[in-house]
Amino acid sequence: MKLYTKKEMLEKSEKMQKRFLSELNKVINNEVVPLKFNLISWREDNEDTVIALNPINGVLNIMNPSLALIFKLCDGKKTLKDIEDYLIESFPDIDKKVIQYDLKNAMVQLFSNAYLKLQKSIISKEEVFITDIYNELAAKMGSANGPTS
């Protein structure tokens, strides 16, 4: 078993963070389409909240009304821009910059907690999931040569 120095672990963590941010930038630039992860069990508790269970990590999440609405809009057909336009039209009293900021934060939260996967396009069925990023990092860490003391 390989033991890593603190420096090596920080480098690996930075690589993973860059890869993660790269995927999220694709959402922001409308290069991919957010889609609910099909293993997520979820239901609307009332018209404003969603209760979702992630079977991968066993986390039960009670989403506030804003996050719940964004989650429900991630249907694999709408780009981030489509969702943003819908929110701006639906909430004309809220500043556009606030909506954009909240939407990007919601995407980070939903993707990083494995509630969403990213589909390359509406037509393409190629997808990216948060575990793909973790597995990619683990493979790179496993390919390092020799133990470190």
N, C-alpha and C positions, 0 to 999 in steps of 0.2 A: 504494500500500500504506500502510495506517495504522500509524503507530508509536505505541505506548502509553507513557505515563509509568509509573514504578514505582508510583505511587499508583493509577492506573487498573488496572494489572495486579493489585494487591492487592485492589482492590474486586471485580474480576471473579472472582478466586480465592475470595474470601469468599462471593460469591453462589453459586458452584458448590458450595462446601462446605455451605452452608445447604440447597441443593436436594438434595444427596446425603444429608445427615443427615435431611432430611424424608422421603425415600424409605425410609431404614433405620428410621425411627420407625414407618412404616406396617407394617413387618415385625414390629417389637417389639410393636406394638399389635394384631397379628393382622388388619390391614386388607388385607394382601396375602399371597400364598402363595409361598414360595421354590421355584424350579424350576430344574433344571440347564439351562444354555444348550445348545441342541441341537447346536451346532457343536463342542462340546468332545469331544475323543477321550479316553476314559479306560478304565482297566482296573484290576482289583484285582491288586496284585502278590502279595500273599498275603492271608490273611483280615483283616489289620489295616491295610494301607496301600493307597492308591490313587495311581496315576500318571496324571496328567491333562495333556493338551496343549491349550493355548489357541491356535487358529489365527489369531486376531486379532492377538495380540502375539507369538506364537511362543514363549511361555514354557511350559516343561515344569515341572510341580510334582509333587513327591513328597510327598503328604499324610501327616502323622503319623496314628496310629490314631484319635485324637479327631476331627480335622478330616475324615478319610476317612469316618467313621461319619456325621457331620453332613451331609456332602456327599451321601452315598448316601440319606439320609432326605429330602432336598429333591426330592420327586417331583411337586410340583404338586398334591398331594392333602392334604398335612399343613400346618397353620399352624405358626408358631413355637411356639405353646403345645403343640400335639400333639407336636412334636419334643422340647420341654422335658420334658413328662410322660413320654415314652418313656425319655429319658435318666435322669430321676430314678428311675423304676421299675427300669431296668436296672442302675443303679449306686447302690444304697441306702447304701453306705458313704461316698459323696462328698456333701459339704454342698450343699444346694440352691442356695445363693447362688453357690458356685463354679461349678456347672453353668450357672446363668443367665448369669454373667459370661463364661464360656468360650463359651457358645452365641452370645451377642451379638457377641463378638470374631470368632468364626468367620464369622458372617453378614457382618460388615464386610469381612473378608478375602476371602471368596468372591465377594461382590457387586462390590467395588472392583477385583478382579482379573479380572472378567468370566467367572467360572465359573458364576454364577447370574444369572437374570433374575427379575423379580418379577411374578407374575400377580395381577391385581386381586382375583380370588377363585377359588375352586374351579370355579365355574360360568362366570365371565367368562373370555374368552381374551385380554383386553387385557393387554399386558405392558409393563414398564419394564425397560430394559437400561442398563447404565452408559454406553454410547455415546449413548443418548438425552440423558443429562444433559450430556455433552461437546458434542454437536451443538447442544443448546439454548444453551449458553454461547457457542459459536462463532458462532451466528446473531446473538446479542445483541451480540457484539463486532464483528461485521461490519457491523452496522447503525449503528454510531457515525458521526457526521458529521465529516468533515475530518481532516487529519493533525494530529498533535501534535508539537511540536518539543521 
